[in-house]
Each structure stands twice: as C-alpha cells, then as structure tokens.
C-alpha cells in the first residue's frame, strides 16, 4: 500500500503541475487484492485511512481537488464499503460515495468475482458540490446501470467520476462504449480513471483511463501503462448539449412489462 500511495501521489503532483485542478484516481487505488481477509483487514474509518490521509496532504500541497479513487472503509455497521472520496483543496473530505452495485460475476475465461463477500453495497446516490459544478460519484461496475447516471444528471451532476479497476477481458469489449454512452445519456463530462496491470490472484485490469465530453467524444485516453491524462473542459458544453437534445426533460413514467 505504501508504494502504491507514493506513486499515485507523485502522479497527482505531476498532473497538477500541468494544470489539472480536479484529479481522479482509480478504484482500489491503495490496494488491489483478491483476498477478502486482506481487503477487510486493511479497511479503516474513512477519515483515518492511509490513502485519504496521503491524498489529503497532496491536495493541501497542490490546491487540487482529488477524487481519491476508492478504498475499503469501515461503515457504521462495522462492515466494509468500497468507498470513493472527494477531497477539497484543503485536504478535507467534501463527499463520499459507497459503491452501490457489487461485482458478483463469472467471466467466460473462468475468472470469478464476488465483491459482495468483501464489501457491503451502498444505497445512496451522491452529487457533490465542487467549484466547477455538481460531481456525480460512481465506481466501476456501476457503469453498467444507466438508471444511476440518469438520477445523477437529474440531481445536478455536470461531471461524473467513474474510478474503476475494470478487468481486461471485459474492458476490451465494453469499456469505451459504456463510458461514451453514460456521457451521452447524462449530457455530462465523464472522467474514468482505470487501473492497469497485473494483480494478485492472476487478475489483470484494462487501463485506458478516459475523459469524455457530453457528446460522447473521447478527449483523452491513457491507453496501457502507468501515467495520467489531462483535458481542458468547459461546462458550458453541458448546457449546450442538454439544450440541443433535451432528453433529460423528456423522461416519462411508464408501466414496466410483466412476465
């Protein structure tokens, strides 16, 4: 964990030196482990987590706002949440979001994931206030649930963060198209920092961190490897996209089909 935090903190400093003011890090940024007991033993109250303390210090040092990926945080009920935290430019926790959708899947290549064995799901969507506009906070597997992003857009989100540790096998098929779809549907900017590399348990993650505009255009793609990307965004584009195709104003209630 200490080495991960050292490298990530240095990347934040480099990104800020190139003009970044809102910086997002991947899911499981402090520790990418497949063992439930390790995940749970490393979890702490969010305000005491080594990653939050480290990134809080970097936020104060640089003056940047940081979406601190996600870490294991002990919830009030004693269970562990996969928690994404927004730190302001003073290093204080401005908002937290507990991942709602648990990645419990059996992939075609034989990989098995049971996120719910290590974490308890959240139950609240979050739009955080930033100096630039509302930030909708999500994590990884949430990407496959468009109703969450619709709710965030209606709740005032103009930027959406999707820190992820997307598997290579699924990332190659759906990562780009789902991120672009969420941006288009929400008419919001999407910033999706994604873990890259090989990890414990023989797992691999896809990388290709993305920044996408409200029209679905990819402004930056990190590809493979360790590094960072930046893009200059203009939130006036959100208003323009929502005015030109006001789909968010056209939602209607309807009866769901029955079996």
N, C-alpha and C positions, 0 to 999 in steps of 0.2 A: 504493500500500500504506500509506503513512504516514497519509493521510487516513482510510482505512478503519479503521486501528487507533486513531486518535484518536477517531472517532465511536463505535466499539464499546466502547472503554474508558470513555467517558463514560456510555454506556448501562448498562454494568456498575455503575458508581458509583451511578447513579440507581436501579437495581433493588435494590442492596444497601441504599440509604437507605430503601427501602420495605419492608425486612425480609427480602429474599432472601438465603439462605445457600448455596444450591447453584445456580449460574447457568450456563446453557449458551448457546453461540453457534453460528451456522450453519456449515455446510460451506463451505470456501473463504473463510473469514472475512477473510483478509488480502488475497486477490487472486482475483478471478473473471475468468479469462482463458481464451479458447478456443484459444489458440495453444500447441502443445506446447512449442515452443522457449522461450516466455516462462515457462511453468509450471516447466520444468526449470531454467532459468537463475536463477529466484528461490528454488529449493529450497536448504536448508542442513541440516546436522545439527540434529536437533530442539531440542537444548539451546541452540543458537545462533540459532534462527530469530527474526527481529524480532517476530513475533506472540507467541511464547512468552515472550520477554523482556518485552514490553509488558504482557501479561496477568499474568505472574508478579508484576510490580511492582504492578499493580492488586489482585491477590489479597492481597499483603502489606499494602497500604494499607487495604483494606476488611475483611480477615479472612474473605472469602468463598472457597468452593471454586469453581473455574471449569472447565467443560468447554470447552476452547478450540477449539470447532468442529472444523475440520480445516484442515491446511496441507500443502504439499508438503515432505516431509522426506527427506533423503538416507539411504537404507538402507545397511547394512554392505556390501552387494554393489555399491554405487555407483549403483544405480537409485533412482528416486523413489517413495515411498509416499504415499498420501493418508492422512495420519495425524491421528487425533483424540487430544488430550492432556488429561489431567486434572491440574489444578494444585491443590495443597492451600492451606490458608490462610496458609502461609508462602511461597507462590510457587514451591515445589518441584514437580517432576514426580512425581506419585503413580502414574500409569499412562499407557500409550499403547496405542492400537489402530490397526493398519493395515487400512484398508478391504479387505474380502475380495472383494466382488463388484464387478466392473468394469462400468460403464455403457456397453456397446457396442450401440447400438440405432439403428434407422432409423424415425423417427416418421412418422405419416401426413401431417403437414404439410410434410414434406420436410427437417426438421431431422435431421442426422446427428451422432451422438456416438460417439467411440472413446476412451473413458477409458484403455483399456489401451495406447494409443500414448504417453500421458504418464506413466502410473503402472504399477508392478508390484503385483499383488494380494497382500494379506496372507494368512496361513494359520493364524492363531491367534485363537480367541475369547477375550475378556477380560472378567472381572468384577473390578472394582476395589473395594477397601475404602474406605468413607467413614465419617464419624461417625454416619451415619444408617442405613447398611446397604449391601449389595452393589449396585454400579452396573454394569450391563451396558452395554458401549460398542459402538455400531454407527454406520454412516454411510449416509445417503441410500438408494441402490439396494439396500442390504442389506434394506431394508424389505419387499422382495418375496420374501424367502426365510425362511419361517416356521420352518424347521428350526434356523436360527441362534438365534432367540429362545427356542425350546424348550430348546436347550442352555444358554443363558444363565440361564433360570429354574431349570433343574436344577443349574446351577453356583452358585446363591446370589444371583442378581440379584433385587432387590426394586424397583429403579428402573432404567429403561432409557433411555439417551440416543440420539437419532437426529438429530444435526445434518445438515441437508440443504440442497441447492440444487435442489429439485425443479422441473422445468420446468412452466411454466404449463399447457401443453397436456395433460400427464398429471396434473398436480396437481388440475385441475378435476374429473377423473374418479375418481381413486383415493386421493388423499392422506388424506382424512378416514377413509374406510372401512378402509384398510390400517393406519393408526395405531391405530384403535379395535380392530381385530382382533388386532393384536400385543399390546395391553394385556390384552384378554380372555383370549387363549390363554396368556399368560405369568402372568396374575393379578398384574401388576406395574404400578406407575406408569410412564407414558411421558412424556418431555419431548423435544419435537421442534422445535427452533428451525430455521426455514426461511428461506433467503434470499428477498428480494423485490426486484423491479425489473427494469430493462433492463441488459444487459451487452454486452461485446464480442462481435462476430460476430452481432449481431442477436438474441441469445438473451434470453428473459425467464424469470424464476423466479416461483413461485406465492405465496410468503409463507405466511400462515396458520400461524404457529408455534402449537404445541399443547401443552397439559398435560392428560393423560388419567389417570383413576383405574383401578384394577384391574378395574372392572366395565364399562369402555368409555365412561364418562361424560366428556364434554369439560368440563374445569374452566375452561379459558381458551383463547381463540382470538384470535390477534393480528390476523387479517384481513390487509388490504393495508397497505402503508406501512412506514416505519421506526419502530421503537419496541420495547417489551418488554411482557411479560405476567408476572404472578406468580400463584401459587396456594399455599395452605397445604395440605400433605399430611400424612397420619397413616399411618405404615407399619403400624399395627395393622390397617388395612384390607386389606393384603396377606395377612396371616394369616387374616383373616376370609374373604376371597374364596377362598383356597386350601382352607380347611376346609369351606366350604359346598358347593363343587363341586371335589372333589379330583382333577381331571383329570390333574394332573401325576403323581399316584400311580398312574394307570391306564394309562400308556404300556405297550405290548406290542410285542415283536419280531414281525415278520411277513415272509413272503417277498414280495418285490416282483414285480409282474407281468412276464412275459416277452413279447417281441414275436414 
